[in-house]
Amino acid sequence: MLDVHQLKVQHVLFEYVQCDEEIYIFNTKNDRMVKTTSEMITYLETYKPDNIHNDPAIDKFIFGAGKRKFLEFKLKGFSIPKQFFSTFLHFMEFKYTSILCKLFAIIGVLLLPIFLQKGFNSYAAGTTEFSWLMVLVLYVSQIVITMLHELGHYYYYQKYITSNKFRFGFLLRYFFLFMFYTNVNFMDHLSKRKQLKIMIAGVQTQWIISGVLCTVMLFKTSEFLLMLFFLNLLNIVINLVPFIKTDGYWIINLLIGSDDYMLGFKNWIRRKNKSIKGSELLLATFNIVVITYVLVNGLTRIIQIIF
């Protein structure tokens, strides 16, 4: 298990892990990470801002702005102590909790066709009626489910990496997709099997929720529960799409042995990389087509709403 250590310089908090002789330091203020040695830790521990011998490159790493990403804007980040989730983490470690989660996941698979058909029949009949209260409750419910999705990532992350903080936040992607994110900064230093467990944990959590909804609807079906079931299912599909930077994107990168296939493609176009994997080129081409369609379609709808 990797241990995450903390170090504070002025008002900036750093987290770092040691892997053999190498040390990886993450700046929690600007989301930058560097690979270095123990000498860097010593330098930061004794850092004095007014020292004329300070290294400008390190000063930039400490106090500089984060790297801006095109089409992605981080809105707000949060840091919650691990102790806050102690009851949840203890509950998840019970043997019967694991059995129950597997049971609901199986129920979600078995009953999926039944409630898909019910939903399609309801839509075709035009019987679904929305009220402002129903829309509000659906929206809040989706926020709660999404938070549970992120908590699923953190549950597996903290099993393999000792960290005292759960870091998450909100971001806007492609100008109109409002999304949550969880910081799993040192996940790359785990085995592929453990990385995959962390990556699919969010969708796995949502599938368990789908099983719970299906179980409830066996006894009492309502328009609200059916709509919540479909929205959760849609969220699962979106998270598994490998062309936008959700879980599916990073899962496909892991499976093809790439750090970031779109970054690899951009570096190849800019001639920073002399070669590119065939899988990266194929996925990047599809990615450009899909994102272009999403942007054009989304902007068109926004213009229609405004005008």
C-alpha positions as CSV (number, residue, x, y, z in Angstrom):
1,M,0.0,0.0,0.0
2,L,1.2,3.5,-0.9
3,D,1.3,6.1,1.9
4,V,0.5,9.7,1.0
5,H,2.5,12.2,3.0
6,Q,1.7,15.9,3.4
7,L,3.9,18.9,3.3
8,K,2.9,22.6,3.5
9,V,4.9,25.5,2.0
10,Q,3.5,28.9,2.9
11,H,-0.3,28.5,2.1
12,V,0.2,25.6,-0.4
13,L,-0.4,22.0,0.6
14,F,1.6,19.2,-1.1
15,E,1.0,15.5,-1.1
16,Y,3.7,13.0,-2.1
17,V,4.4,9.3,-2.3
18,Q,7.7,7.4,-2.6
19,C,8.0,4.6,-5.1
20,D,11.4,3.0,-4.8
21,E,13.9,5.9,-5.2
22,E,11.5,8.2,-6.9
23,I,9.1,10.6,-5.3
24,Y,6.0,12.0,-6.8
25,I,4.8,15.4,-5.5
26,F,1.3,16.8,-6.1
27,N,0.5,20.4,-5.6
28,T,-3.1,20.5,-4.4
29,K,-3.5,24.2,-5.3
30,N,-2.6,24.1,-9.0
31,D,-3.1,20.3,-9.7
32,R,0.5,19.9,-10.9
33,M,2.6,16.9,-10.3
34,V,6.4,16.3,-10.6
35,K,8.7,13.3,-10.3
36,T,11.7,14.1,-8.2
37,T,14.0,12.8,-5.4
38,S,14.2,13.2,-1.6
39,E,16.3,16.3,-2.1
40,M,13.2,18.1,-3.3
41,I,11.4,17.3,-0.1
42,T,14.3,18.6,1.9
43,Y,14.2,21.8,-0.2
44,L,10.5,22.3,0.4
45,E,10.8,21.6,4.1
46,T,13.4,24.4,4.5
47,Y,11.9,26.7,1.9
48,K,12.1,30.4,2.6
49,P,10.2,32.7,0.1
50,D,12.7,35.7,0.5
51,N,15.8,33.6,-0.3
52,I,17.5,35.0,-3.4
53,H,18.9,31.6,-4.2
54,N,15.5,30.0,-4.6
55,D,15.1,28.1,-7.9
56,P,12.6,30.0,-10.2
57,A,11.3,26.7,-11.7
58,I,10.4,25.4,-8.2
59,D,8.9,28.7,-7.3
60,K,6.7,28.4,-10.4
61,F,5.7,24.8,-9.4
62,I,4.8,26.0,-5.9
63,F,3.0,29.3,-6.6
64,G,2.2,29.1,-10.4
65,A,-1.2,28.8,-11.9
66,G,-2.5,25.4,-12.9
67,K,-2.3,24.1,-16.5
68,R,-5.4,25.3,-18.4
69,K,-7.2,22.6,-20.3
70,F,-9.2,23.5,-23.4
71,L,-13.0,22.6,-23.1
72,E,-12.5,21.8,-19.3
73,F,-13.1,24.3,-16.5
74,K,-12.8,23.3,-12.8
75,L,-15.4,25.3,-10.9
76,K,-14.8,24.3,-7.3
77,G,-12.8,21.7,-5.4
78,F,-13.4,20.3,-1.9
79,S,-11.3,18.4,0.6
80,I,-13.0,16.3,3.3
81,P,-11.2,14.4,6.0
82,K,-11.3,10.6,5.7
83,Q,-12.8,10.4,9.2
84,F,-16.0,11.9,7.9
85,F,-16.6,8.7,6.0
86,S,-15.5,6.3,8.7
87,T,-19.0,4.9,9.3
88,F,-19.5,4.3,5.5
89,L,-16.0,2.7,5.2
90,H,-16.6,0.4,8.1
91,F,-20.0,-0.6,6.7
92,M,-18.5,-1.5,3.3
93,E,-16.0,-3.8,5.0
94,F,-18.7,-6.1,6.4
95,K,-18.9,-9.5,4.7
96,Y,-22.7,-9.2,4.4
97,T,-22.4,-5.8,2.8
98,S,-20.3,-7.3,0.0
99,I,-22.9,-10.1,-0.5
100,L,-25.8,-7.6,-0.6
101,C,-24.0,-5.4,-3.2
102,K,-23.4,-8.4,-5.4
103,L,-27.0,-9.5,-5.0
104,F,-28.4,-6.1,-6.1
105,A,-26.0,-6.0,-9.0
106,I,-27.3,-9.3,-10.2
107,I,-30.9,-8.2,-9.7
108,G,-30.0,-5.1,-11.8
109,V,-28.9,-7.3,-14.7
110,L,-31.8,-9.7,-14.5
111,L,-34.5,-7.1,-14.2
112,L,-33.0,-4.6,-16.7
113,P,-35.0,-5.9,-19.7
114,I,-38.3,-5.8,-17.8
115,F,-38.0,-2.1,-16.7
116,L,-36.5,-1.0,-20.0
117,Q,-39.7,-2.4,-21.6
118,K,-41.9,-0.7,-19.0
119,G,-40.1,2.6,-19.6
120,F,-40.5,2.4,-23.4
121,N,-44.1,1.5,-23.1
122,S,-44.8,4.5,-20.8
123,Y,-42.9,6.8,-23.2
124,A,-44.8,5.4,-26.3
125,A,-48.2,5.8,-24.5
126,G,-47.3,9.4,-23.5
127,T,-48.5,8.8,-19.9
128,T,-45.5,10.4,-18.2
129,E,-46.3,13.7,-16.6
130,F,-43.7,16.0,-15.1
131,S,-44.2,18.6,-12.4
132,W,-41.6,21.1,-11.1
133,L,-41.4,19.2,-7.9
134,M,-40.7,15.9,-9.7
135,V,-38.0,17.5,-11.8
136,L,-36.4,19.1,-8.7
137,V,-36.4,15.8,-6.8
138,L,-35.0,13.9,-9.8
139,Y,-32.2,16.5,-10.1
140,V,-31.3,16.3,-6.4
141,S,-31.5,12.4,-6.6
142,Q,-29.1,12.5,-9.5
143,I,-26.7,14.7,-7.5
144,V,-26.8,12.2,-4.6
145,I,-26.3,9.2,-7.0
146,T,-23.3,11.0,-8.6
147,M,-21.8,11.7,-5.2
148,L,-22.2,8.0,-4.4
149,H,-20.5,7.2,-7.7
150,E,-17.5,9.4,-6.7
151,L,-17.5,7.8,-3.2
152,G,-17.2,4.4,-4.9
153,H,-14.0,5.6,-6.6
154,Y,-12.6,6.8,-3.3
155,Y,-13.5,3.6,-1.4
156,Y,-11.2,1.5,-3.7
157,Y,-8.6,4.3,-3.9
158,Q,-8.2,4.4,-0.1
159,K,-8.0,0.6,0.0
160,Y,-4.7,0.7,-2.0
161,I,-3.4,4.2,-1.1
162,T,-3.4,5.6,2.4
163,S,-4.8,9.1,2.2
164,N,-6.3,11.3,4.9
165,K,-8.4,13.4,2.5
166,F,-11.2,12.8,0.0
167,R,-10.7,15.4,-2.7
168,F,-13.5,16.0,-5.2
169,G,-15.1,18.9,-7.1
170,F,-17.2,20.2,-9.9
171,L,-16.2,21.0,-13.4
172,L,-17.7,22.2,-16.7
173,R,-16.7,20.2,-19.8
174,Y,-17.4,21.0,-23.4
175,F,-19.1,24.2,-22.2
176,F,-22.4,22.6,-21.1
177,L,-21.6,19.2,-19.4
178,F,-21.7,19.8,-15.6
179,M,-19.7,16.9,-14.0
180,F,-18.2,15.8,-10.7
181,Y,-14.6,14.5,-10.4
182,T,-12.5,12.7,-7.8
183,N,-8.8,13.3,-7.3
184,V,-7.0,9.9,-7.5
185,N,-3.6,11.5,-8.0
186,F,-1.3,8.5,-7.4
187,M,-3.3,5.8,-8.9
188,D,-0.8,5.4,-11.8
189,H,1.6,3.7,-9.4
190,L,-0.7,0.8,-8.7
191,S,-1.0,-2.4,-10.7
192,K,-3.3,-2.4,-13.7
193,R,-5.8,-4.6,-11.9
194,K,-6.0,-2.2,-9.0
195,Q,-6.3,0.8,-11.3
196,L,-9.2,-0.9,-13.1
197,K,-11.0,-1.6,-9.9
198,I,-10.8,2.1,-9.0
199,M,-11.9,3.2,-12.4
200,I,-15.0,0.9,-12.6
201,A,-16.0,1.5,-9.0
202,G,-18.2,4.4,-9.8
203,V,-20.2,2.7,-12.4
204,Q,-20.3,-0.4,-10.2
205,T,-21.9,1.7,-7.5
206,Q,-24.5,3.0,-9.9
207,W,-25.3,-0.5,-11.1
208,I,-26.0,-1.6,-7.5
209,I,-28.3,1.5,-7.2
210,S,-30.0,0.3,-10.3
211,G,-30.6,-3.1,-8.7
212,V,-32.0,-1.4,-5.6
213,L,-34.4,0.6,-7.8
214,C,-35.5,-2.5,-9.7
215,T,-36.1,-4.3,-6.4
216,V,-38.3,-1.5,-5.1
217,M,-40.2,-1.3,-8.4
218,L,-41.1,-5.0,-8.2
219,F,-43.4,-4.0,-5.3
220,K,-44.3,-0.5,-6.3
221,T,-43.8,1.1,-9.7
222,S,-44.1,4.9,-10.1
223,E,-43.2,7.4,-12.9
224,F,-40.7,9.0,-10.6
225,L,-38.8,5.7,-9.9
226,L,-38.9,4.7,-13.5
227,M,-37.5,8.0,-14.6
228,L,-34.8,7.9,-11.9
229,F,-33.9,4.3,-13.1
230,F,-33.6,5.6,-16.7
231,L,-31.5,8.7,-15.7
232,N,-29.2,6.5,-13.7
233,L,-28.9,4.1,-16.6
234,L,-28.1,7.0,-19.0
235,N,-25.5,8.3,-16.5
236,I,-23.8,4.8,-16.5
237,V,-23.7,4.8,-20.3
238,I,-22.2,8.3,-20.4
239,N,-19.5,7.3,-17.9
240,L,-18.5,4.3,-20.0
241,V,-18.2,6.2,-23.3
242,P,-14.5,6.2,-24.2
243,F,-14.6,9.4,-26.2
244,I,-15.2,12.0,-23.5
245,K,-13.0,12.2,-20.4
246,T,-15.2,10.1,-18.1
247,D,-14.4,6.7,-16.6
248,G,-14.7,4.9,-19.9
249,Y,-12.0,7.2,-21.4
250,W,-9.4,6.2,-18.8
251,I,-10.5,2.6,-18.8
252,I,-9.8,2.3,-22.6
253,N,-6.4,4.1,-22.1
254,L,-5.5,1.5,-19.4
255,L,-6.6,-1.4,-21.7
256,I,-4.5,-0.2,-24.7
257,G,-1.5,0.7,-22.6
258,S,-1.7,4.5,-23.2
259,D,-1.5,7.3,-20.7
260,D,-3.8,9.5,-22.7
261,Y,-4.6,8.6,-26.3
262,M,-5.8,12.1,-27.2
263,L,-2.6,13.7,-25.8
264,G,-0.6,11.1,-27.7
265,F,-2.5,12.0,-30.9
266,K,-1.9,15.8,-30.4
267,N,1.8,15.3,-29.7
268,W,2.0,13.2,-32.9
269,I,0.2,15.9,-34.9
270,R,2.6,18.5,-33.5
271,R,5.5,16.2,-34.3
272,K,6.5,15.9,-30.6
273,N,6.1,12.1,-31.0
274,K,7.5,10.4,-34.0
275,S,5.0,7.6,-33.9
276,I,1.6,6.7,-32.6
277,K,-0.1,3.4,-31.8
278,G,-2.8,2.3,-34.2
279,S,-5.3,2.0,-31.4
280,E,-4.6,5.6,-30.3
281,L,-5.0,6.9,-33.8
282,L,-8.3,5.0,-34.3
283,L,-9.7,6.2,-31.0
284,A,-8.6,9.8,-31.5
285,T,-10.3,9.9,-34.9
286,F,-13.6,8.7,-33.4
287,N,-13.1,11.0,-30.5
288,I,-12.8,14.1,-32.7
289,V,-16.0,13.1,-34.7
290,V,-18.0,12.4,-31.5
291,I,-16.9,15.6,-29.6
292,T,-17.6,17.7,-32.7
293,Y,-21.1,16.3,-33.0
294,V,-21.7,16.8,-29.2
295,L,-20.5,20.4,-29.4
296,V,-22.4,21.3,-32.5
297,N,-25.6,19.6,-31.2
298,G,-25.3,21.2,-27.8
299,L,-24.6,24.7,-29.0
300,T,-27.5,24.4,-31.5
301,R,-29.9,23.5,-28.7
302,I,-28.6,26.4,-26.5
303,I,-29.2,28.8,-29.4
304,Q,-32.7,27.4,-30.0
305,I,-33.5,27.8,-26.3
306,I,-32.2,31.4,-26.2
307,F,-33.7,32.5,-29.5
